[in-house]
Amino acid sequence: MSGTFRKIRRRIWLVLNIGVVLWVLAGVLSLQVPPQSFWPAGFVAFSLPGALVLNFFFLLYWALRRSWLFMLPLAVLLLAWNYYARLLAINFEKEVPEGANTLQVLSFNTHMFNVYSDDAGDQGSSVEMADWIATNPADVYCLQEFYSKRSSDVYNTISRIGVRYDKHRFFSVSRTSRKRGDVGIAIFSKHPIIHKGVINFSNEPSPNRVVWVDLNVAGDTIRVYASHLQSMSIKREDIEDTYSSLSNEDSFKRRGRNLARRLRAGFVARGEQVEMLLDHVRESPYRTIVCGDFNDIPFSYTYNKLAKELDNAFVKAGTGVGATYNGPLPFLRIDNQFYTDGLRAVSFQTHNEMGLSDHYPISATYVVEPRAEEAR
């Protein structure tokens, strides 16, 4: 009887394991589907991390039972290793060649320096955030949701970060807020800005856009993009209210549908925006770094499109999970730095010590590889 029970249990676990394998396959295939063409694919891709984690647990389960069936999840792990690498980066310290031309880039969604959170008069976090950025050793700062108000001692961040430290700067203003300050994307650089431009995703003023600059880095021209793609428009309160409504079926369904609609709208918008961004990147005559707040996890069409053509600095030089969202949902990495051939990421850091925004800053150091004619 016990032998029969073991056989039934084994078959059940095998069926579940096969289900997870099919789930992984569906998730991987969904990453290739533009959400603007078939939006449900965005939700399937979004669930892929769960399938990858379950596949790993099945590997442990079969291995501990010393069953040859461990080969099934092992094969999935090996074939999907590039996707596991998006979950967890493992890199060792890389040496920088002596005399190498390097560029350190900081990317940070500043949450408008908490100007709306300081209504009660506590402006300390705004000052601390601006000063932390201004004294960061990076060569280039790419700042999304940047806010500056010339008439304010606290919020004149252009002066506090750029003028005071003699940095070159480009501030693309998307709108003037009700507090009469300018909001947009800013790039500050220790290196001279040769050219600059903006990629607008629509004819309407929007904080979601891309700003780019060409920098003269010790004789090499490097293009840097600061991106801010469509937000999910989901606030901390929305998530907390959905959790709190679990006991009320009607309320939970209503709030759940509302969150799903916002996610769907975000998938579709970012799918279109990343196409426009990559069209511009492909035309760049220079080695290029694309960084910013992409508002999408590594298991999304947006990330997948970028990762197909560009290297990711966290994957190549980071360590750990690298979560960048400072909110109620843990382990979300929605801020990234990508780069083209001719550059090599040698270090990557998520700055968890700066927790005053709803995003953590990220920085990466790149070696500018000598050109073929220079190497000879």
C-alpha positions as CSV (number, residue, x, y, z in Angstrom):
1,M,0.0,0.0,0.0
2,S,2.8,2.4,0.9
3,G,4.5,1.6,-2.4
4,T,1.3,2.5,-4.3
5,F,1.1,5.8,-2.4
6,R,4.7,6.6,-3.2
7,K,4.0,6.0,-6.9
8,I,0.9,8.3,-6.9
9,R,2.8,11.0,-5.0
10,R,5.7,10.8,-7.4
11,R,3.3,11.1,-10.4
12,I,1.6,14.1,-8.8
13,W,5.0,15.8,-8.3
14,L,6.1,15.0,-11.8
15,V,2.9,16.5,-13.3
16,L,3.4,19.6,-11.2
17,N,7.0,19.8,-12.3
18,I,6.0,19.5,-16.0
19,G,3.4,22.3,-15.4
20,V,6.2,24.5,-14.1
21,V,8.4,23.7,-17.1
22,L,5.5,24.7,-19.4
23,W,5.1,27.9,-17.3
24,V,8.8,28.8,-17.8
25,L,8.4,28.1,-21.5
26,A,5.3,30.3,-21.7
27,G,7.0,33.1,-19.8
28,V,10.1,33.1,-22.0
29,L,8.0,33.1,-25.2
30,S,5.9,36.0,-23.8
31,L,9.0,38.1,-23.4
32,Q,9.2,38.2,-27.2
33,V,5.7,39.4,-27.7
34,P,5.1,43.2,-27.9
35,P,2.4,44.1,-25.3
36,Q,0.9,46.6,-27.7
37,S,0.1,43.6,-30.0
38,F,-1.1,41.2,-27.3
39,W,-1.2,42.7,-23.8
40,P,-1.9,39.4,-21.9
41,A,1.7,38.4,-22.7
42,G,2.9,41.1,-20.4
43,F,1.3,39.4,-17.4
44,V,2.6,36.0,-18.3
45,A,6.2,37.4,-18.6
46,F,5.6,39.2,-15.3
47,S,5.1,35.9,-13.6
48,L,8.2,34.2,-15.0
49,P,10.3,34.8,-11.8
50,G,7.8,32.6,-9.8
51,A,8.2,29.8,-12.4
52,L,12.0,30.0,-12.2
53,V,12.1,29.8,-8.5
54,L,9.7,26.9,-8.4
55,N,11.8,25.1,-11.0
56,F,14.8,25.5,-8.7
57,F,12.8,24.0,-5.8
58,F,11.9,21.0,-7.9
59,L,15.6,20.5,-8.7
60,L,16.3,20.3,-5.0
61,Y,13.3,18.1,-4.3
62,W,14.3,15.4,-6.9
63,A,18.0,15.7,-6.0
64,L,17.2,15.1,-2.3
65,R,15.1,12.0,-3.3
66,R,18.0,10.8,-5.5
67,S,15.7,10.5,-8.5
68,W,16.8,10.7,-12.1
69,L,13.9,13.2,-12.6
70,F,16.2,15.9,-11.3
71,M,17.4,16.0,-14.8
72,L,14.2,17.8,-15.9
73,P,14.5,20.9,-13.8
74,L,18.3,20.8,-14.2
75,A,17.8,21.0,-18.0
76,V,15.5,24.0,-17.6
77,L,18.0,25.7,-15.3
78,L,20.8,25.3,-17.8
79,L,18.7,26.3,-20.8
80,A,17.2,29.3,-19.0
81,W,20.4,30.4,-17.2
82,N,20.4,33.8,-18.8
83,Y,17.0,34.5,-17.2
84,Y,18.2,33.2,-13.8
85,A,21.1,35.7,-14.1
86,R,18.5,38.5,-14.3
87,L,17.3,37.4,-10.8
88,L,20.6,37.1,-9.1
89,A,24.0,38.5,-10.3
90,I,27.3,36.8,-9.1
91,N,30.4,38.7,-10.2
92,F,33.9,39.0,-8.8
93,E,35.9,42.2,-8.6
94,K,37.3,43.2,-12.0
95,E,40.6,44.9,-12.4
96,V,40.9,48.2,-14.3
97,P,43.9,48.3,-16.6
98,E,46.5,50.9,-15.6
99,G,46.0,54.1,-17.5
100,A,42.5,53.0,-18.8
101,N,40.0,55.7,-19.8
102,T,37.0,55.2,-17.4
103,L,33.6,56.7,-16.9
104,Q,31.5,56.4,-13.8
105,V,27.7,57.0,-14.3
106,L,25.1,57.6,-11.5
107,S,21.4,57.1,-12.3
108,F,18.8,58.2,-9.8
109,N,15.0,58.9,-9.8
110,T,15.0,61.8,-7.2
111,H,11.2,61.8,-6.7
112,M,11.3,65.6,-7.2
113,F,13.5,65.8,-4.1
114,N,10.4,65.1,-1.9
115,V,9.1,68.6,-2.5
116,Y,5.6,67.4,-1.9
117,S,6.5,65.4,1.2
118,D,8.0,68.5,2.8
119,D,4.8,70.5,3.0
120,A,5.0,70.4,6.7
121,G,8.3,72.3,6.6
122,D,10.7,69.5,7.0
123,Q,13.1,70.1,4.1
124,G,16.0,68.2,5.5
125,S,15.5,65.2,3.2
126,S,15.6,67.4,0.2
127,V,18.8,69.1,1.2
128,E,20.4,65.8,2.1
129,M,19.5,64.2,-1.2
130,A,20.7,67.0,-3.3
131,D,24.0,67.2,-1.4
132,W,24.5,63.5,-1.6
133,I,24.2,63.6,-5.4
134,A,26.4,66.7,-5.7
135,T,29.3,65.1,-3.8
136,N,29.0,61.7,-5.4
137,P,32.3,60.8,-7.1
138,A,30.5,59.8,-10.4
139,D,31.5,61.6,-13.6
140,V,28.0,61.8,-14.9
141,Y,24.6,62.1,-13.1
142,C,21.4,61.0,-14.9
143,L,18.5,62.3,-12.8
144,Q,14.9,61.5,-13.4
145,E,11.9,63.3,-11.8
146,F,14.3,66.2,-11.3
147,Y,13.0,69.3,-9.7
148,S,14.5,72.8,-9.5
149,K,13.2,76.1,-8.3
150,R,15.5,79.1,-8.9
151,S,13.9,81.3,-6.2
152,S,14.4,78.7,-3.5
153,D,17.5,78.2,-1.4
154,V,16.6,74.6,-0.7
155,Y,15.2,73.6,-4.1
156,N,17.6,75.4,-6.5
157,T,19.1,72.1,-7.3
158,I,20.6,73.2,-10.6
159,S,22.8,75.6,-8.6
160,R,23.3,73.2,-5.6
161,I,24.4,70.3,-7.8
162,G,25.7,71.9,-11.0
163,V,26.8,75.5,-10.6
164,R,28.4,75.0,-7.2
165,Y,30.5,72.1,-8.4
166,D,31.2,73.5,-11.9
167,K,29.5,70.7,-13.8
168,H,28.3,70.8,-17.3
169,R,24.5,70.3,-17.4
170,F,21.4,69.8,-19.6
171,F,18.0,70.0,-18.0
172,S,15.0,69.1,-20.2
173,V,11.9,70.6,-18.5
174,S,8.6,68.7,-19.1
175,R,6.4,70.9,-17.0
176,T,6.3,73.6,-14.3
177,S,4.7,72.2,-11.1
178,R,2.0,73.9,-9.0
179,K,4.9,74.9,-6.7
180,R,6.3,76.9,-9.6
181,G,9.3,74.8,-10.0
182,D,10.6,73.0,-13.1
183,V,10.3,69.2,-13.4
184,G,12.0,67.0,-16.0
185,I,15.2,65.0,-16.6
186,A,18.7,66.4,-15.9
187,I,22.2,65.3,-16.8
188,F,25.2,66.7,-15.1
189,S,28.7,65.9,-16.2
190,K,32.3,66.6,-15.3
191,H,33.1,66.2,-19.1
192,P,32.1,68.7,-21.7
193,I,28.8,68.2,-23.5
194,I,29.2,68.3,-27.2
195,H,25.7,67.6,-28.4
196,K,22.4,67.0,-26.6
197,G,18.8,66.2,-27.4
198,V,15.4,64.9,-26.3
199,I,13.3,61.9,-27.4
200,N,9.6,62.8,-26.8
201,F,7.2,59.9,-26.8
202,S,4.2,62.0,-27.6
203,N,3.2,65.5,-28.6
204,E,1.8,66.1,-25.1
205,P,4.1,67.4,-22.3
206,S,5.0,64.4,-20.2
207,P,7.7,63.5,-17.6
208,N,8.2,60.2,-19.5
209,R,10.9,61.0,-22.1
210,V,14.6,60.4,-22.8
211,V,17.3,63.0,-22.7
212,W,20.7,62.3,-24.3
213,V,24.1,64.0,-24.4
214,D,27.4,63.4,-26.2
215,L,30.4,63.8,-23.9
216,N,34.0,64.4,-24.7
217,V,35.7,61.8,-22.4
218,A,39.4,62.3,-22.7
219,G,39.2,62.5,-26.4
220,D,36.6,59.8,-26.8
221,T,32.9,60.7,-27.5
222,I,30.5,58.8,-25.4
223,R,26.7,59.1,-25.7
224,V,24.7,58.9,-22.5
225,Y,20.9,58.5,-22.4
226,A,18.8,59.3,-19.3
227,S,15.5,57.5,-19.6
228,H,12.2,57.7,-17.8
229,L,9.6,55.3,-19.3
230,Q,5.9,55.1,-18.5
231,S,5.1,54.7,-14.8
232,M,2.7,52.1,-13.6
233,S,1.0,54.8,-11.6
234,I,0.6,52.5,-8.7
235,K,1.2,54.1,-5.3
236,R,2.0,52.5,-2.0
237,E,-1.6,53.2,-0.8
238,D,-3.0,51.2,-3.8
239,I,-1.0,48.1,-2.9
240,E,-1.8,48.4,0.9
241,D,-5.5,49.0,0.2
242,T,-5.6,45.9,-2.1
243,Y,-4.0,43.8,0.7
244,S,-6.4,45.2,3.3
245,S,-9.4,44.4,1.2
246,L,-8.7,40.6,1.1
247,S,-11.4,40.0,3.6
248,N,-14.0,41.7,1.3
249,E,-14.4,39.8,-1.9
250,D,-16.1,42.6,-3.9
251,S,-13.7,45.2,-2.8
252,F,-10.7,43.0,-3.5
253,K,-12.0,42.2,-7.0
254,R,-12.6,45.9,-7.7
255,R,-9.2,47.0,-6.5
256,G,-7.5,44.0,-8.2
257,R,-9.1,44.9,-11.6
258,N,-8.0,48.5,-11.2
259,L,-4.3,47.4,-10.5
260,A,-4.5,45.1,-13.5
261,R,-5.7,47.9,-15.8
262,R,-2.9,50.1,-14.7
263,L,-0.3,47.3,-15.3
264,R,-1.8,46.6,-18.7
265,A,-1.6,50.3,-19.7
266,G,2.0,50.4,-18.5
267,F,3.0,47.3,-20.4
268,V,1.6,48.7,-23.7
269,A,3.0,52.2,-23.3
270,R,6.5,51.0,-22.4
271,G,6.5,48.5,-25.2
272,E,6.0,51.4,-27.7
273,Q,8.5,53.7,-25.9
274,V,11.3,51.2,-25.8
275,E,11.0,50.8,-29.6
276,M,11.4,54.5,-30.1
277,L,14.4,54.6,-27.7
278,L,16.2,51.7,-29.4
279,D,15.6,53.2,-32.9
280,H,17.5,56.3,-31.6
281,V,20.3,54.2,-30.0
282,R,20.8,52.2,-33.2
283,E,21.6,55.5,-35.0
284,S,24.2,56.5,-32.5
285,P,27.7,56.8,-34.1
286,Y,29.3,56.6,-30.6
287,R,29.7,54.1,-27.8
288,T,26.6,54.4,-25.7
289,I,25.2,54.1,-22.2
290,V,21.5,53.9,-21.7
291,C,20.4,54.3,-18.1
292,G,17.4,55.4,-16.1
293,D,14.1,54.4,-14.6
294,F,12.5,51.9,-17.0
295,N,9.6,51.1,-14.6
296,D,9.7,47.4,-15.7
297,I,11.3,44.4,-14.2
298,P,13.9,42.2,-15.9
299,F,11.1,39.9,-17.0
300,S,9.3,42.2,-19.3
301,Y,9.3,43.0,-23.0
302,T,10.9,46.4,-22.3
303,Y,13.9,44.9,-20.6
304,N,14.2,42.0,-23.0
305,K,14.3,44.3,-26.0
306,L,17.2,46.3,-24.4
307,A,19.0,43.1,-23.2
308,K,19.0,41.6,-26.7
309,E,21.0,44.5,-28.2
310,L,22.9,45.9,-25.2
311,D,24.8,44.6,-22.2
312,N,23.4,45.2,-18.7
313,A,25.8,46.6,-16.1
314,F,24.2,44.9,-13.2
315,V,24.3,41.5,-14.8
316,K,28.0,42.0,-15.9
317,A,29.4,43.6,-12.8
318,G,26.8,43.6,-10.0
319,T,26.2,41.2,-7.1
320,G,23.0,40.0,-5.4
321,V,19.4,40.9,-6.3
322,G,20.1,44.6,-6.9
323,A,16.6,45.8,-6.0
324,T,16.1,49.5,-6.8
325,Y,12.5,50.1,-5.8
326,N,12.3,51.5,-2.3
327,G,8.6,50.6,-1.7
328,P,6.2,48.0,-0.4
329,L,7.0,45.4,-3.1
330,P,10.5,43.9,-2.4
331,F,13.1,42.7,-4.9
332,L,12.0,44.9,-7.8
333,R,14.9,46.1,-10.1
334,I,13.3,48.7,-12.3
335,D,16.3,51.0,-12.7
336,N,19.1,49.9,-15.0
337,Q,22.2,50.8,-17.0
338,F,22.8,49.2,-20.4
339,Y,25.7,49.8,-22.7
340,T,27.1,49.0,-26.2
341,D,30.3,47.4,-27.5
342,G,33.4,49.3,-26.9
343,L,32.6,49.8,-23.2
344,R,33.1,47.3,-20.4
345,A,31.4,47.5,-17.0
346,V,33.9,46.8,-14.2
347,S,31.8,47.7,-11.2
348,F,28.1,48.2,-10.2
349,Q,26.6,49.4,-7.0
350,T,23.0,49.9,-5.7
351,H,23.2,52.7,-3.2
352,N,20.9,51.4,-0.4
353,E,22.4,54.0,1.9
354,M,20.4,56.7,0.1
355,G,16.8,55.8,1.0
356,L,15.1,59.2,0.8
357,S,13.5,58.6,-2.6
358,D,11.2,55.8,-3.7
359,H,14.1,54.6,-5.8
360,Y,17.7,53.7,-4.8
361,P,20.5,55.3,-6.9
362,I,22.6,53.0,-9.0
363,S,26.1,53.6,-10.3
364,A,28.5,51.8,-12.7
365,T,32.0,52.3,-13.8
366,Y,33.0,51.6,-17.4
367,V,36.3,51.1,-19.1
368,V,36.4,52.8,-22.5
369,E,38.1,50.2,-24.6
370,P,40.8,51.3,-27.0
371,R,39.8,51.3,-30.6
372,A,41.3,48.8,-33.0
373,E,43.7,51.3,-34.5
374,E,44.7,52.5,-31.0
375,A,45.4,49.0,-29.7
376,R,48.0,48.3,-32.4
